[in-house]
Amino acid sequence: MQRYINPSPEQWKVLTQRGSASYSSLEPLAKEVFNNVAQYGDQALMTYTEKFDNVKLENFSVVAEEIELAKSRVPERLKLAIQKAKDNIHRFHTAQKTEEVKVEIQKGINCWQKKLPIEKVGLYIPGGSAALFSTILMLAVPAQVAGCSKVVLCSPPDCKGELPDVILYTADLCGIDTIFKVGGMQAIAGMTLGTATIPKVDKLFGPGNQYVTVAKQLATQYQVSIDMPAGPSELMVVADATANAAFVASDLLSQAEHGPDSQVLLVTTDRDMIERVDAQVGVQISVLERKETALKALGNSKIIYFDKEADALAFTNFYGAEHLIVCLKNEDEFVNQIKHAGSVFIGNYTPESAGDYASGTNHTLPTNGYVRQYSGVNLDSFLKAITYQKITAQGLQDLGPVIEEMATAEGLQAHKNAVSVRLKMLDDE
C-alpha cells in the first residue's frame, strides 16, 4: 500500500481517484450488446454467454428440479446462517415502512401521498470468482417487504453452465422462481429490453463490475431505472491509537479480496498504526485463498497519515467511501460530522463483513464518489410515491385567485382558464 504523510488538499483529488474504466471507453461494447439483444433476443444472450463466460448453453432458464437438487446439497449450517441473516435483513427493512401522509393544506384542500411497490424488478447477482448469494438477500428481501409483484434474477453461470447451489437455495428461500443463468452486460440488456424468455423489468438492482455498471447506466435510456452506479468495492478505515491493528488489517483485506480493482484506504492519526497495520496485512494475507486478488487490489490502495483529526475528517468527506469504518477514541463526534458515506461501521467490534452479510443493513451501496448523490439500497428503493389531491368547491374559491395570478404571470392562459371556468360556474350558481 502506498504511503502519504500529511498530504495537502491540493493532492487529495489525485489520492481519491478510483481505478475504474471510464463510461466512454466501455459504452461502445454496451451498445453493441444491447443492439444485438434487441434484434436477436435469446440467441444473442447465449452467444454472449459463450463469448464472455466460455459456456455454451442451450437453455439458460433455471427449472424447479435444479432448485430442489441444489437445496438438498447446501450444508445445514449454511442454511441456518442464511436464514438468520434473512431474518435480520427483513426486520431492518420492515422497520423502514412509513405511513401514508395526508394533510388538509387549508379548508377544502386535501393532499396525500401513498407509496406503492415497483411492479417488476430485476436483480443482478454477481458471480465469477465469488458467488455473492448474500446479495440476493439484500435485494430480494426488501423487494418482498415492498410487495413487488415480479422479481427476476440473473447471475452468470459457472464453467459447467450452472449456478452455485447456494445461489439457488437463497433465491428459493426469498421466493424467487424466475431465475436465469445469464451474466454481464447481456444480462442487463436482457432484463432491460425483454426477450422471449426473460421478462422486461421496470428497475434494475445489484452491484457488478465495470461492464455491468456501464450496462446499467445504458439501461436508463430504455425507460428502465437503476438503483445506483455500483462498481468495484471500496473501503476506508479511519483509525487512531485506540484501534486494533489486526482488526484494521482484516477489514482492509476483506474488501481487497473482492477483486483486483477494489480499493482500500487507511486514514490514521497515529504514525505507529501504519507499521502495525502493514505488518498485520503481511501476516493475514499469506493465508488467504484469494491472496493474488488481494495483492492486486492493495496495489491500488493507500495509507494516509494526518497530524490533525480535523484533516482526517475533511479527507474522509472528500473521498466519500462506499464503506467507512471509524475506530477513534472520540467516535461519536467524528461520526456526527460525516457527510458522505455509503454505510458507516463504528468501533473495533463492528467489522464491515457484518453489514455485508447479516447485521440487517443493506450492502448494495454507491461507489466511485456517488455517495454524494445516492443512498444505498433500502425499502424505498423498491417503492414509488404517488401524490393525490382533492379540492372542494369552497377550497377552489379560496385558492383559485392565487392560481390565476401565478398562471397569468407565467403567460399560461389555459392554465388560468382551467380555474376561471370553474370559478365562473360557482359564481353563477
N, C-alpha and C positions, 0 to 999 in steps of 0.2 A: 504494500500500500504506500502511495506517495505521501510525503510529509510536508506540512506547511506550518510555519510559525508566525502567528500574528499577521496574516495576510491583510493587506489594505483593502478597503471597499472597492477600489478600482480593479482588484484582482478577482473579486467574487464572481463576476459574470463568467470568467473562464473556468473557475473552480466548480461552478454549478452546472456546467454543460453536461448533458446526457449524451451517451454514445449512440443513440438510436438513429436509424436511417431517416432521411427526410421523406415527407409525404410525396414530394415531387418525383423522387427517384424511383418509388415503387408504384406510383399511380398508373403508369402505362400498363404494367402487368395486371394490376387490379381491373382496369377497364377491359383488357383482353379477356380475362376470366369472366367478368360479368356479361360481356357481349356474347361469348360462346355459350354460357349457361342460358342466356335469354333465347338463343337460337336453337341450341341442341338439347337443352334440358338435362335429363338424367344421364344421357350419353356423355355429355360434357363433364358431368361430375365424376363419372367413372374414369374418363380419360385423364382428368387432372389428378385423381387419386392414384392412378398408376404412375403418372409422371412425377408427382411430388412426394408420394408416400411409398412408392415402389410396391404397390399392392394392386393386383388385378382382381376386381370384384364383378360378379355377375348380378349381384343384388346387394344393396347397401342398407336395406331395412332390417332392423333387429326384430326377430319374431319371438313369440311368447316362449317357445321351447328353449331358446338361447337364454332368456332371462331366468327361467326356472332352473336350468342347469347351472348357471352362474351362481345363483343364490345358494345352491347346495354346496358349492365349493368354497365360499367365503368362510374363513375361520370364525367360530362363535364369539371369541373375544373381540375380534374386529367389528363384528355386527353390533355387539353391545356398546362398543365405543362410539360407533356411528350413530346409534340410536340416542345415546346420551347427548352427543353434540347436536343432533337434530332437535331434541327437546329444548336445549338451551337457546338455540337459534330461534326456534318457534316462539319461545317465551319472550325474548327480547323484541322480536319484530311484531308480535301481537300487542305488546305494550305501546307500540307506536301508532296504534289506531287513534283517530280523532273523531269527535262527534261532528255531526252536521252543524254548520254555522248559520244561524238565522237571526236577522236584525231588522227591526222596524226602524228604518232610517229617519222617517218622520211620519206623521199620521197619514195613513193611506198608501205608504210606500214600503213594501216589504222586499228585502233581498236575502237570498240564501245561497249557500254553496254546499254541494254534495260531491263526495269523491266516489268514483266508480272504477272498477278494475279495467285495465287494458285487456282486450279480449284475447288476442293471440300473441304470445311471446316466444321468442327463440332463444335458447340457451346454448352458448358455445362453451364446451368444456375442453380445455387444452389437454393434449396427450403427449405424444412424442416420448421424450426422455423421462417423463414422470406423469403418471395418470392422476390428475388432480380431482379425485372423486369428491373432495371436500367442497369444491366449487359448486357441485350440484346442490349441496345443502344450502349454500349461501344464496343461490338463485331460485331454486325450486320451492324452498320453504316460504320465503316472502311472497312468491307468486301464489302459493296455496292460501296463505293468510289473506292476501288481497282479493282472491276469488277469480283469478284469470281462468277463462273457460278452456283455453287450449295452450298447452305447453309443449314445444318441440325442442328436442335435444339433438345436437350434432357433436360428434367427437371423432378425432382421427383414428383409424384402425391401426393395429399393430402389424408386424410383418406377416402374420398369418391371416390378416384380413378380419380380425376380431377386435372387440372391445374388451378391456380387462373385466374380470368377474366383478370386482368391487365397484366399477362404474355402473354396471347393470344392476347390481344389488341396491346401490344407493338411489339410482333413478327409480327403481320399483318401490323402494321404501317411501319415496316422495310422491308416488302416484303418477309417475311419468311412464306412458306406454308408447309414445311416438318418438322413437329413437333411431338415429341414422349413423352409419359408420362412414362419416364424411368429415374432413377437417380442413383447416387452412382457408385460403381465400374462397375456394369453391364452396365450402360450407356456408360462409356468409352470403355468397351470391345465391345459393340455393334457397336459403330462408328469406332472403330479400325479395327475390323475383318469383319464387314458387316454381315447382316443376310438377310433372305428372305424379311424382312420389312425395316430394317434400312440400308441405303447405307453406304458403306465403304468410309471414308474420307481420305484426304491427310494430314491434320493438325488439331490438336485439340486445342481449346481455352476455357478459362474460369477458374475461381477460384473454390475452393471447400474445403472440409475438408481433414483430413489426408488420408482418404481412397481414395478419388478422386485423390489427389496428387500422391499417390503411384501408382494408376492405370494408370495415365498419364505417369509416368516415365516408367512403364512396356510397355506402348503402343509404345515407341520408339524402342522396339525390334522387332516390326512388320512393319517396314518401314512407320511409321506414326510419324510425328514430332509434337512437342507441343510448345505452346507459351513460357512457363517458368514453373518452380516449383512455384506454388502459393498455399500456405496453409493458416493456421489461420492468421487472420488480426493482424497487429501491428502498433503502432503509438508512435512517440516520440515528445514531446514538449520541446523546449529549450526556457527558459524564464528568463528575468531579472526583475528588479523592474518596468520597463515600461509596462509589460504585465498586462492584466486584469485577475485577478484570476478566476472570474466567467466564462470568456471565456475559459480559460485553462481547468477548470474543465469540462466544457461542451464538449470540444474536447476529453478529456480523456474518458469520459463516452460514447461518440458517437462510439468509437471503442470497448470499453469494452462490449457494449451490443450486438456486433456481435455474440459472442459465448464464452463459458467458457474457451476455450483455446486461446482466444485473449490475447495480451499483450500490455500494455501501459506503457510508461515511461515519467516521468517529470524530465528534467535536468535543474537545476536552479543555478544561481549565486547570488540569493537573499534569505537569510535564512527566512525572513518573508513570502516569497511566499509559502514556504512549508505549514505553518499553514493556510494561507488564502485559498490555493487551497484545502487542506484537508477539511476545513470547508465547502467550496462550493460543494465539491463532496458529502458530507453528506447531504446537503440540496437538491441538484438536484437529487440524486439517489433515494430519498424517494418517488418521484412521477413517477418514470419510470415503465412502464408496464413490462419491461424486467429486473427488479431490481435484481432478483436472478441470472440471467445470468451475469449481470454486476458485481455483488459482487464476483462471482467465478473468473471472469477474473481479477479483482483487486487483488485477492489473488496471481496471477502470476506477478503482476506489481510492479513498484518501483519508488520512488522519490530519486533522486541523487543530492546532492549539491556539487558544486566545488567553491573554493575561486576565481579561475582564469578562465576567459573566454577561454583562450587557452586550458586549460584542458577539459573544456566542449566541445570545438570543436574537440579535439582529441578523446574524448569518443564518440561523435556523429558519427564520421567517423569510429570508431572501431565497433560500433553497426551496422550501415548500415540499417536504418529503411525503411520499406515499405512506410510509410507516415511520413513526417518530417515537423513539424510546428516550425517556427522561429519567436519569439516575443522578439526582442532585440533592444536596442537603436541604435547600430551600425549594423543593419541587413545586409546592403549591404556587408560590409567587411566579416562578418561571412558566408553569403550565398556563396560568391565568393570562399570560401575555402572548401566548401562541396565537398567531393569526392564520397561519397557512399550514395545514397538515391534513392528510387523509384520515389517519387513525393514530391516537396517542396512547402509549403504554407507559405507565408511571411506576417507578420503583424497581428495586433489584429483583423482585419476585414476580414481575409481570413480563414474561417473555413474549415477543411478537408472535411466536408459534401459537400462543393461546388464542389470539384473535384469528389466526389462520384456520383454526380447527374447531374449537369447542367452547369458548367463553360466552358466545352469544352474539357478539358484534359481527358485522359483515366484512369479509376480507376482499371484496371486489371494490377496488379503490382507484382513484385517478392518479396517474403518474406524470412524469415529464413536466412538472410545474403546473399541471391543470388543477391542482388543489385550490388555486385562487378562484376558479370559476365553478368547479364541480364538487358535489358531495359524493361520498361513497354510496354504493347501493344500499337502499333502505326500503321500508314498506312503500313510501310514496313513489319510489321508482316504478312501481307496478300499478300505480293509480293515476287517474286523470281527474282534475277538478272541473266541475261544471257549475256555472253560476246561474241563478234563476231570479226573476223579479216579477212582482205583481203589483200593479198600481190601480187604486180605485179612482172613481171619478173625482172625488174630493182631492185625492192625492195629486192627480194631474192638474187640477185647477190651481193648486198651490205651487207646484213645481214647473208647470208649463211655461210661464213667462221667463223663467230662468233659461230653459232650453231654447226658447225662441230668440232670446237676446244673444246667446252664445252662437247659435246657428247662423244668425244674421251676420254676426261679426266675422265668421269664417267664410261667408259668402255661399253657404249651402242652403239655398231657398227651399229645396224639397224636404230637407230635414226640419226646417221651421214649419213648413206646411203640414207635416205629419202630426205635429202638435196642434197647430192652429185650427185645422178642420175639426178636431175633436173638441177643442175649447168652444168653437163657434156653436157646435151642436148642443153642448151643455148649456151655453148661454141662451140658446133659443128655446130650451125646454121650459 
